[in-house]
Amino acid sequence: MCALLKRGAFDWTDVIMYTIGVWDGHDSGAVLLKDGEIAYAANEERFTKRKLEINFPSNAISAAIRNAGIKPTDIERAAFTTTEFSKTIERVFPIIKENYYQFRRRKMLKPGPFDIKHNHWLKYAMTSIGPLPGCVAVSRASIAKNLMKSGIGNIKIDTVEHHTAHAATAAFTSGFDRALVITLDGVGDGLCGSVSTFENKKLERRLSINARDSLGMFFEQVTNIVGMRELEDEGKVMAMACYSYPFQQEENKLHGFYDVTGTRIRARYGWHKQYRMLENIAWSMPREQFSYMAQQILESCLVKFISNCIDRYGIRNIALAGGVFANVKANMLIRRMDNVDKWYVFPHMGDGGIALGSALYSEYLHTGKCSYKFSAYTGESYTQDHTEQIVKSDRSLSYSLETPMEQAAHAAELISKGNYLMWFQGRMEYGPRALGDRSIIAPADSESVKEKLNLYVKKREWYQPFAPSVLESEVKNIVEYDGKGYDRYMTMAYMVKKDLRDKLKSVIHIDGSARPQMVGAENPTYMELLKKVRKETGLGIVLNTSFNLHGFPIVMTPEDAIATMKATKTRYMFMNNLFITNKAGV
């Protein structure tokens, strides 16, 4: 149905169109489009508190409807993605994906080699099968049934292919009129990647990459073999690789596992044989060295493949999506390529972003709309009154009221004196990164504060670097910036200028790189805080890490924030015009 605003006689210009996009797999979520604009977007994990939730996003759908102030029956259209055989089976028998979720996140004892429910070999065999006859109909019926439980019924439901959804996120939010759109991930609908052209307001698939040749699955296997959680800890492998001694690719024992010829990526071995070979190679060396080998192979294949695609199609602006492009070190090398003019990585590049891709592509099919102003700040927000009522009722906390300008100045003063603090403002960010609305922030020059955050607050592995937020106006003074586009979403690594590395010890990696959020007018309160930090310290930069406990999603509500503040014994928090002090904080 449609929500109608009537001004006298009925006028079709008064019709407000609502489209809901849903994803019910790994990192499930929902998106609401209102008259072709992104009105709300969130992932289910923020509501259930289960990181990378896999269940149908009922809570995110309800929140989208509530935030829009509409009824479920006002929604005109729904869109979802991925109808491959394995995903369809999971929709019919949800216990299958729940078992794998518990296994993958290591919430159970290690199963035996013959436990078929938790067997990697079965997973590889199943996910390599694309959509089969009947899969679309069965999946559509499952989605319709779950939407009905949310009160959304009797509507049009569009099915969007997995890599088309990824491509739509990159192309339609990039701001480019003409771009080469490349998607790469583990596997989806029998493919691991695609290349499309976006020009003259038309998104057109040019080539597809078979699931067997998946670089994403390769890196997933490496992550598992070094003792980490696939689909979650690949970034740790990337970080750990920097602690290996370097060597030439010809000395790499993984050399030859993948071949890039023209615009074709080809895996030398099938998934099962590849996994056994990787296990055997990893057995004889430190994890750092094995991780370095894998990172080197990924980087060299991506650079060659993307460069060849640019040369073939003659389009030098690139828009990227898919989980492989969460690898910020590989992205840095792609950005540096001579034949790249402008680049864009969709901020929620993994499967958590394809609910939006489904909705955008549905809108494209029905209206032709293919350009959106993207903002990461699309989730829940809470009023000052609501926040104050919660804090008032807790005797372990004290608070005072401050305007946004006062909060920026006060927070900057605390940071300049060597404190870390929690920063909770406005609408929750969409995607895997905290971007100044649900952040923990700290001085960029303090190794002691960095260690305190690692050991007592975040409880992360020692080799994982923290990332900085930096004023857009100061980017060229801090990192080696090439003018190919600002990164407001922490999707890209940059090398920090050598003369500043000693001053920015808490936000750079061992190799001198950093993954900055470049802050401009899109977040005025956070920008003001950075300006005040610059006034206090001489540099408009802070350490910015996500506001969460290790293994949990980023906080959503004031209640979540306060619980995290207490659990970590954090002393200071700025939240919705309140300066809060934890009396038990240290």
C-alpha positions as CSV (number, residue, x, y, z in Angstrom):
1,M,0.0,0.0,0.0
2,C,0.9,3.7,-0.2
3,A,0.8,6.4,2.4
4,L,-1.3,9.3,1.0
5,L,-1.1,12.9,1.8
6,K,-4.3,14.6,0.6
7,R,-4.6,18.2,-0.3
8,G,-8.3,18.3,-1.4
9,A,-8.9,16.2,-4.5
10,F,-6.7,13.1,-5.0
11,D,-3.4,13.9,-6.7
12,W,-0.8,11.2,-7.7
13,T,1.9,13.6,-6.7
14,D,0.8,13.2,-3.1
15,V,1.7,9.5,-3.1
16,I,4.7,8.6,-1.0
17,M,6.3,5.4,-2.1
18,Y,8.0,3.0,0.4
19,T,10.3,0.1,-0.5
20,I,11.8,-2.2,2.0
21,G,15.0,-4.1,1.3
22,V,15.8,-7.2,3.4
23,W,18.7,-9.6,3.8
24,D,18.3,-12.7,5.9
25,G,21.8,-14.2,5.8
26,H,25.2,-13.4,7.3
27,D,24.9,-9.9,8.9
28,S,21.2,-9.6,8.1
29,G,19.5,-6.3,7.9
30,A,16.8,-4.1,6.6
31,V,16.6,-0.8,4.6
32,L,13.6,1.5,4.0
33,L,13.5,3.8,0.9
34,K,11.1,6.7,1.0
35,D,10.3,8.3,-2.3
36,G,13.6,7.0,-3.7
37,E,15.7,8.2,-0.7
38,I,17.4,6.2,2.0
39,A,15.3,6.8,5.0
40,Y,16.5,4.1,7.4
41,A,19.1,1.3,7.3
42,A,20.3,-1.0,10.1
43,N,21.6,-4.5,10.7
44,E,19.8,-7.0,12.9
45,E,22.9,-7.6,15.2
46,R,22.4,-4.2,16.8
47,F,19.0,-5.3,18.1
48,T,19.7,-8.9,19.1
49,K,23.3,-8.2,20.4
50,R,24.5,-11.3,18.4
51,K,27.4,-10.1,16.2
52,L,26.8,-10.7,12.5
53,E,23.3,-12.0,13.1
54,I,22.0,-14.5,10.6
55,N,18.2,-14.5,11.4
56,F,15.5,-12.6,9.5
57,P,15.7,-8.9,10.3
58,S,12.4,-8.5,12.1
59,N,13.6,-6.0,14.6
60,A,15.3,-3.9,11.9
61,I,12.1,-3.9,9.8
62,S,10.0,-2.8,12.8
63,A,12.5,-0.1,13.6
64,A,12.4,1.2,10.1
65,I,8.6,1.4,10.1
66,R,8.6,3.1,13.5
67,N,11.2,5.7,12.5
68,A,9.3,6.5,9.4
69,G,6.1,7.0,11.3
70,I,4.1,4.7,9.0
71,K,2.1,1.5,9.1
72,P,3.4,-1.8,7.7
73,T,0.6,-1.6,5.1
74,D,2.0,1.6,3.8
75,I,5.0,-0.3,2.2
76,E,4.5,-0.7,-1.5
77,R,7.3,-3.0,-2.4
78,A,9.9,-5.4,-1.0
79,A,13.2,-6.6,-2.4
80,F,15.6,-9.4,-1.3
81,T,18.6,-11.1,-2.6
82,T,20.3,-14.5,-3.0
83,T,18.3,-17.6,-4.1
84,E,21.2,-20.1,-4.4
85,F,20.4,-23.6,-3.3
86,S,22.1,-23.5,0.1
87,K,20.5,-20.2,1.0
88,T,17.1,-21.6,0.0
89,I,17.6,-24.7,2.1
90,E,18.5,-22.5,5.1
91,R,15.3,-20.5,4.6
92,V,13.3,-23.7,4.8
93,F,15.3,-25.2,7.7
94,P,16.7,-22.3,9.7
95,I,18.3,-24.7,12.2
96,I,21.0,-25.3,9.5
97,K,22.3,-21.8,9.5
98,E,21.9,-21.5,13.3
99,N,24.2,-24.6,13.7
100,Y,26.7,-23.1,11.3
101,Y,26.6,-19.7,13.1
102,Q,27.4,-21.4,16.4
103,F,30.2,-23.4,14.8
104,R,31.7,-20.5,12.9
105,R,31.7,-18.2,15.9
106,R,33.1,-21.0,18.0
107,K,30.2,-21.0,20.5
108,M,30.4,-24.8,20.7
109,L,33.0,-27.4,21.4
110,K,35.0,-28.3,18.3
111,P,33.0,-31.0,16.4
112,G,34.6,-34.2,15.2
113,P,35.7,-34.7,11.6
114,F,32.6,-36.8,10.8
115,D,30.1,-34.3,12.2
116,I,28.4,-33.5,8.9
117,K,26.4,-30.5,10.3
118,H,29.6,-28.6,11.0
119,N,31.8,-29.7,8.2
120,H,33.7,-27.3,6.0
121,W,33.6,-29.7,3.1
122,L,29.8,-29.8,3.1
123,K,29.7,-26.0,3.2
124,Y,32.0,-25.7,0.2
125,A,30.0,-28.3,-1.8
126,M,26.7,-26.6,-1.0
127,T,27.6,-23.0,-1.5
128,S,29.1,-23.7,-4.9
129,I,25.7,-24.6,-6.2
130,G,23.9,-21.6,-7.6
131,P,20.1,-21.1,-8.0
132,L,18.3,-24.2,-9.1
133,P,14.8,-24.5,-10.5
134,G,12.3,-23.8,-7.8
135,C,14.7,-21.9,-5.6
136,V,13.4,-18.5,-6.4
137,A,9.8,-19.5,-5.7
138,V,10.7,-21.2,-2.4
139,S,12.8,-18.3,-1.3
140,R,10.2,-15.7,-2.3
141,A,7.6,-17.6,-0.3
142,S,9.8,-17.7,2.8
143,I,10.5,-14.0,2.6
144,A,6.8,-13.2,2.1
145,K,5.9,-15.4,5.1
146,N,8.4,-13.5,7.3
147,L,7.3,-10.1,6.1
148,M,3.7,-11.1,6.9
149,K,4.8,-11.6,10.5
150,S,5.9,-8.0,10.5
151,G,2.5,-6.9,9.2
152,I,3.7,-6.4,5.6
153,G,1.6,-8.5,3.3
154,N,0.1,-8.6,-0.2
155,I,2.9,-6.5,-1.8
156,K,5.2,-6.9,-4.8
157,I,8.4,-8.7,-4.0
158,D,11.5,-8.3,-6.2
159,T,14.3,-10.8,-6.3
160,V,17.8,-9.4,-6.9
161,E,20.8,-11.5,-7.8
162,H,23.6,-11.4,-5.1
163,H,26.3,-9.6,-7.0
164,T,23.8,-7.3,-8.7
165,A,22.9,-6.2,-5.2
166,H,26.5,-5.6,-4.4
167,A,27.0,-3.7,-7.7
168,A,24.0,-1.5,-7.0
169,T,25.3,-0.3,-3.7
170,A,28.6,0.7,-5.3
171,A,27.3,2.2,-8.5
172,F,24.3,4.1,-7.2
173,T,25.9,5.6,-4.1
174,S,29.3,6.4,-5.7
175,G,28.4,9.9,-7.1
176,F,30.0,8.8,-10.4
177,D,28.1,9.4,-13.7
178,R,30.4,6.8,-15.3
179,A,32.2,4.0,-13.5
180,L,33.6,0.5,-13.7
181,V,31.8,-1.5,-11.0
182,I,33.6,-4.5,-9.6
183,T,32.3,-6.9,-6.9
184,L,34.3,-9.6,-5.2
185,D,33.3,-11.8,-2.2
186,G,33.4,-15.4,-1.0
187,V,30.4,-16.7,-2.9
188,G,26.8,-15.7,-3.6
189,D,24.3,-17.2,-6.1
190,G,27.1,-19.4,-7.5
191,L,29.5,-16.5,-8.3
192,C,32.3,-14.9,-6.4
193,G,32.4,-11.7,-8.4
194,S,31.3,-9.5,-11.3
195,V,32.3,-6.6,-13.5
196,S,29.7,-4.1,-14.7
197,T,29.7,-0.8,-16.5
198,F,27.7,2.1,-15.2
199,E,27.1,4.9,-17.7
200,N,24.2,6.8,-19.2
201,K,22.2,5.8,-16.1
202,K,22.5,2.1,-17.0
203,L,24.1,-0.6,-14.9
204,E,25.1,-3.5,-17.2
205,R,26.9,-6.7,-16.2
206,R,29.9,-7.4,-18.4
207,L,31.4,-10.5,-16.9
208,S,30.9,-12.9,-14.0
209,I,33.4,-14.9,-12.0
210,N,32.6,-18.5,-11.0
211,A,32.5,-19.4,-7.3
212,R,35.3,-22.0,-7.8
213,D,37.8,-19.1,-8.5
214,S,37.0,-17.2,-5.3
215,L,39.7,-15.0,-3.8
216,G,37.3,-14.3,-1.0
217,M,37.0,-18.0,-0.2
218,F,40.8,-18.4,-0.4
219,F,41.2,-15.7,2.3
220,E,38.4,-17.2,4.4
221,Q,40.2,-20.5,4.4
222,V,43.5,-18.9,5.4
223,T,41.6,-17.1,8.3
224,N,40.3,-20.4,9.5
225,I,43.6,-22.2,9.2
226,V,45.4,-19.7,11.4
227,G,42.9,-20.3,14.1
228,M,40.5,-17.4,13.6
229,R,36.8,-17.1,12.6
230,E,36.0,-17.0,8.9
231,L,33.7,-14.3,7.7
232,E,34.7,-12.2,10.8
233,D,38.5,-12.1,11.4
234,E,39.9,-11.6,7.9
235,G,41.0,-8.2,9.0
236,K,43.2,-9.7,11.7
237,V,45.0,-11.8,9.1
238,M,45.6,-8.6,7.1
239,A,47.0,-6.9,10.2
240,M,49.1,-9.9,11.3
241,A,50.7,-10.1,7.9
242,C,52.7,-6.9,8.6
243,Y,54.7,-8.7,11.3
244,S,56.3,-11.1,8.9
245,Y,59.6,-10.6,7.2
246,P,59.1,-9.6,3.6
247,F,60.0,-11.7,0.6
248,Q,59.5,-11.7,-3.1
249,Q,56.4,-13.3,-4.7
250,E,58.5,-15.9,-6.4
251,E,59.5,-17.2,-3.0
252,N,55.9,-17.4,-1.9
253,K,54.7,-20.9,-1.4
254,L,51.2,-19.9,-2.4
255,H,52.5,-18.5,-5.7
256,G,50.5,-20.3,-8.5
257,F,47.4,-20.9,-6.4
258,Y,45.7,-18.2,-8.6
259,D,46.2,-17.0,-12.0
260,V,45.0,-13.7,-13.6
261,T,44.9,-13.7,-17.4
262,G,43.3,-10.7,-18.9
263,T,40.0,-10.2,-17.1
264,R,39.8,-13.8,-15.9
265,I,40.7,-15.0,-12.4
266,R,41.3,-18.8,-12.2
267,A,42.0,-20.9,-9.1
268,R,44.4,-23.7,-9.8
269,Y,42.8,-26.1,-7.3
270,G,39.3,-26.8,-6.1
271,W,38.2,-25.7,-2.7
272,H,38.8,-29.0,-0.9
273,K,42.2,-29.6,-2.3
274,Q,43.2,-26.0,-1.8
275,Y,42.2,-26.2,1.9
276,R,44.3,-29.3,2.4
277,M,47.3,-27.7,0.7
278,L,47.0,-24.5,2.7
279,E,46.9,-26.5,5.9
280,N,50.0,-28.4,5.0
281,I,51.9,-25.2,4.1
282,A,50.7,-23.3,7.2
283,W,51.9,-26.2,9.5
284,S,55.5,-25.5,8.8
285,M,55.7,-21.8,9.5
286,P,54.6,-19.0,11.9
287,R,51.1,-17.5,11.5
288,E,52.6,-14.1,10.5
289,Q,54.5,-15.5,7.6
290,F,51.6,-17.5,6.3
291,S,49.3,-14.5,6.6
292,Y,51.9,-12.4,4.7
293,M,51.8,-15.0,1.9
294,A,48.1,-14.9,1.7
295,Q,47.9,-11.1,1.7
296,Q,50.6,-10.8,-1.0
297,I,48.7,-13.2,-3.2
298,L,45.4,-11.3,-2.7
299,E,47.0,-8.0,-3.4
300,S,48.8,-9.0,-6.5
301,C,45.7,-10.7,-8.0
302,L,43.4,-7.8,-7.3
303,V,45.8,-5.2,-8.7
304,K,46.4,-7.1,-11.9
305,F,42.7,-8.1,-12.4
306,I,41.3,-4.6,-11.8
307,S,44.0,-2.9,-13.9
308,N,43.2,-5.3,-16.8
309,C,39.5,-4.6,-16.4
310,I,40.1,-0.8,-16.6
311,D,42.2,-1.3,-19.7
312,R,39.6,-3.5,-21.3
313,Y,36.6,-1.3,-20.7
314,G,38.3,2.1,-20.8
315,I,36.7,3.5,-17.7
316,R,39.1,4.9,-15.1
317,N,36.7,5.6,-12.2
318,I,36.1,2.5,-10.2
319,A,33.3,1.6,-7.7
320,L,33.9,-1.5,-5.5
321,A,31.8,-3.7,-3.3
322,G,31.8,-7.2,-1.8
323,G,33.6,-8.5,1.3
324,V,37.0,-8.8,-0.4
325,F,37.1,-5.0,-0.5
326,A,37.1,-4.8,3.3
327,N,40.8,-5.4,2.9
328,V,42.1,-1.8,3.3
329,K,45.7,-2.7,2.5
330,A,44.8,-4.2,-0.9
331,N,42.5,-1.2,-1.5
332,M,45.4,1.1,-1.0
333,L,47.4,-0.6,-3.8
334,I,44.3,-0.4,-6.1
335,R,43.9,3.3,-5.4
336,R,47.6,3.9,-6.3
337,M,47.3,2.3,-9.7
338,D,48.2,4.7,-12.5
339,N,45.1,3.9,-14.6
340,V,42.7,4.8,-11.7
341,D,41.4,8.3,-11.7
342,K,38.7,8.2,-8.9
343,W,37.7,5.3,-6.6
344,Y,34.9,4.5,-4.3
345,V,34.4,1.6,-2.0
346,F,30.8,1.2,-0.7
347,P,31.2,1.6,3.1
348,H,29.1,-1.5,4.0
349,M,30.9,-3.6,1.4
350,G,30.2,-7.1,2.8
351,D,26.9,-9.0,2.8
352,G,25.6,-6.7,5.5
353,G,25.0,-4.0,2.8
354,I,23.1,-6.1,0.3
355,A,19.7,-5.3,1.8
356,L,20.3,-1.8,0.6
357,G,21.5,-3.1,-2.8
358,S,18.3,-5.1,-3.2
359,A,16.2,-2.0,-2.5
360,L,18.2,0.3,-4.7
361,Y,18.1,-2.2,-7.6
362,S,14.4,-2.7,-7.2
363,E,13.9,1.1,-7.4
364,Y,16.1,1.2,-10.4
365,L,14.0,-1.4,-12.2
366,H,10.8,0.3,-11.5
367,T,11.7,4.0,-11.7
368,G,15.1,4.2,-13.3
369,K,16.6,6.0,-10.3
370,C,20.3,5.3,-10.1
371,S,21.9,8.0,-8.0
372,Y,21.6,8.4,-4.2
373,K,23.2,10.7,-1.7
374,F,24.6,8.2,0.8
375,S,25.0,8.9,4.5
376,A,26.2,6.4,7.0
377,Y,24.1,7.9,9.7
378,T,20.8,6.1,9.0
379,G,20.0,4.2,12.2
380,E,18.4,4.7,15.6
381,S,18.6,8.0,17.5
382,Y,17.5,9.0,21.0
383,T,16.3,12.3,22.5
384,Q,18.1,14.2,25.3
385,D,15.0,13.7,27.5
386,H,15.0,9.9,27.0
387,T,18.7,9.8,27.7
388,E,18.4,12.0,30.8
389,Q,15.7,9.8,32.3
390,I,17.8,6.7,32.0
391,V,20.9,8.4,33.5
392,K,18.9,10.0,36.4
393,S,17.7,6.6,37.6
394,D,21.3,5.3,38.0
395,R,23.0,6.3,41.2
396,S,26.4,5.2,40.0
397,L,26.4,7.9,37.4
398,S,26.5,11.7,37.6
399,Y,25.8,14.1,34.8
400,S,25.6,17.7,33.6
401,L,24.0,19.2,30.5
402,E,26.1,20.7,27.7
403,T,25.4,22.1,24.3
404,P,27.1,20.3,21.3
405,M,29.7,23.1,21.1
406,E,30.4,22.8,24.9
407,Q,30.7,19.0,24.5
408,A,33.2,19.3,21.6
409,A,35.4,21.7,23.7
410,H,35.1,19.7,26.9
411,A,35.9,16.4,25.1
412,A,38.9,17.9,23.3
413,E,40.2,19.2,26.6
414,L,39.9,15.7,28.2
415,I,41.6,14.1,25.2
416,S,44.5,16.6,25.2
417,K,45.1,15.6,28.8
418,G,45.5,11.9,27.9
419,N,42.0,10.6,28.6
420,Y,39.9,8.3,26.5
421,L,36.1,8.7,26.4
422,M,32.9,7.4,25.0
423,W,31.1,9.4,22.4
424,F,27.4,8.7,21.6
425,Q,25.5,11.2,19.4
426,G,22.7,11.3,16.8
427,R,21.8,8.5,14.5
428,M,23.6,5.2,14.7
429,E,26.0,4.4,11.8
430,Y,25.2,1.9,9.1
431,G,28.0,-0.6,8.5
432,P,30.9,-2.1,10.3
433,R,32.6,1.2,11.3
434,A,32.0,3.7,14.1
435,L,32.1,7.1,12.5
436,G,31.7,9.5,15.3
437,D,28.2,8.7,16.5
438,R,29.0,5.5,18.4
439,S,32.7,5.8,19.0
440,I,35.3,5.5,21.7
441,I,37.9,8.2,21.1
442,A,41.3,8.9,22.6
443,P,44.5,10.8,21.9
444,A,46.3,9.9,18.7
445,D,49.8,10.1,20.3
446,S,49.5,8.1,23.5
447,E,50.7,4.5,23.4
448,S,49.7,4.0,27.1
449,V,46.1,4.9,26.3
450,K,46.2,2.6,23.3
451,E,47.4,-0.3,25.5
452,K,44.7,0.5,28.1
453,L,42.0,0.4,25.4
454,N,43.4,-2.9,24.0
455,L,43.9,-4.7,27.4
456,Y,40.9,-3.4,29.5
457,V,38.3,-2.0,27.2
458,K,38.4,-3.6,23.7
459,K,40.4,-6.7,24.7
460,R,41.7,-7.1,21.2
461,E,44.8,-8.9,19.8
462,W,47.9,-6.8,20.3
463,Y,48.8,-6.7,16.6
464,Q,45.5,-5.0,15.6
465,P,46.0,-1.3,15.0
466,F,43.4,1.4,15.9
467,A,42.2,3.8,13.3
468,P,42.1,7.7,13.3
469,S,39.5,10.2,12.6
470,V,41.1,13.3,11.0
471,L,39.8,16.6,9.8
472,E,39.3,16.6,6.0
473,S,41.2,19.9,5.8
474,E,44.3,18.3,7.4
475,V,44.4,15.0,5.4
476,K,47.2,16.3,3.1
477,N,49.3,17.3,6.1
478,I,49.0,13.9,7.8
479,V,49.0,11.1,5.1
480,E,50.4,10.7,1.7
481,Y,47.2,11.8,-0.1
482,D,47.0,11.5,-3.9
483,G,43.8,13.6,-4.6
484,K,41.8,10.6,-5.9
485,G,38.9,11.1,-3.4
486,Y,38.3,11.5,0.3
487,D,37.4,8.5,2.4
488,R,34.8,9.3,5.0
489,Y,34.1,5.7,5.9
490,M,37.5,4.0,6.8
491,T,37.6,1.9,3.6
492,M,41.2,2.6,2.6
493,A,44.7,2.5,4.1
494,Y,47.1,5.4,3.6
495,M,50.8,5.8,4.6
496,V,51.3,8.4,7.3
497,K,54.0,10.9,6.6
498,K,57.2,9.8,8.2
499,D,57.8,13.0,10.2
500,L,54.5,12.5,12.0
501,R,54.7,8.8,12.9
502,D,56.2,9.3,16.3
503,K,53.5,11.8,17.1
504,L,50.7,9.4,16.0
505,K,51.8,6.2,17.6
506,S,48.3,5.0,18.7
507,V,46.7,5.2,15.3
508,I,49.3,3.8,12.9
509,H,50.3,0.2,12.1
510,I,53.8,-1.2,12.3
511,D,54.4,-0.5,8.6
512,G,53.4,3.2,9.0
513,S,49.9,2.9,7.5
514,A,46.6,4.1,8.9
515,R,43.0,3.6,8.0
516,P,41.6,7.2,8.4
517,Q,38.0,8.5,8.6
518,M,38.2,11.9,6.8
519,V,35.7,14.1,8.6
520,G,33.8,16.9,7.0
521,A,30.5,18.7,7.2
522,E,28.6,15.4,7.1
523,N,29.1,15.1,10.9
524,P,29.3,18.7,12.2
525,T,29.5,17.9,15.9
526,Y,32.3,15.4,15.4
527,M,34.0,17.9,13.0
528,E,33.8,20.5,15.7
529,L,35.4,18.2,18.3
530,L,38.3,17.6,15.9
531,K,38.7,21.3,15.4
532,K,38.9,21.8,19.2
533,V,41.5,18.9,19.4
534,R,43.6,20.7,16.8
535,K,43.4,23.9,18.9
536,E,44.6,22.0,22.0
537,T,47.2,19.7,20.4
538,G,48.1,21.2,17.0
539,L,46.7,18.3,15.0
540,G,43.0,17.6,14.2
541,I,43.2,13.9,14.7
542,V,42.0,11.4,17.3
543,L,42.0,7.6,17.8
544,N,38.5,6.4,16.9
545,T,37.4,2.8,17.7
546,S,34.0,1.3,17.8
547,F,31.8,1.6,20.9
548,N,31.4,-2.0,21.9
549,L,32.8,-4.9,24.0
550,H,34.9,-7.5,22.2
551,G,32.8,-10.0,20.3
552,F,29.6,-7.8,20.5
553,P,28.1,-5.4,18.0
554,I,28.4,-1.7,18.3
555,V,26.1,-0.2,20.9
556,M,22.7,1.1,19.7
557,T,20.8,2.4,22.7
558,P,21.7,4.6,25.7
559,E,21.2,1.5,27.8
560,D,23.7,-0.4,25.8
561,A,26.2,2.5,26.1
562,I,25.8,2.8,29.9
563,A,26.2,-1.0,30.3
564,T,29.4,-0.9,28.2
565,M,30.7,2.1,30.2
566,K,30.2,0.2,33.4
567,A,31.6,-3.1,32.2
568,T,34.8,-1.4,31.0
569,K,35.1,1.0,34.0
570,T,35.2,3.9,31.7
571,R,35.1,7.3,33.5
572,Y,33.7,9.7,30.9
573,M,31.0,9.7,28.3
574,F,29.3,12.4,26.2
575,M,25.8,11.3,25.1
576,N,23.1,13.4,23.6
577,N,24.0,16.7,25.3
578,L,24.8,15.0,28.6
579,F,28.3,14.8,30.1
580,I,28.3,11.6,32.1
581,T,30.8,10.5,34.8
582,N,31.0,6.9,36.0
583,K,31.7,7.2,39.7
584,A,33.4,3.8,39.6
585,G,35.4,4.6,36.5
586,V,39.2,4.6,36.5
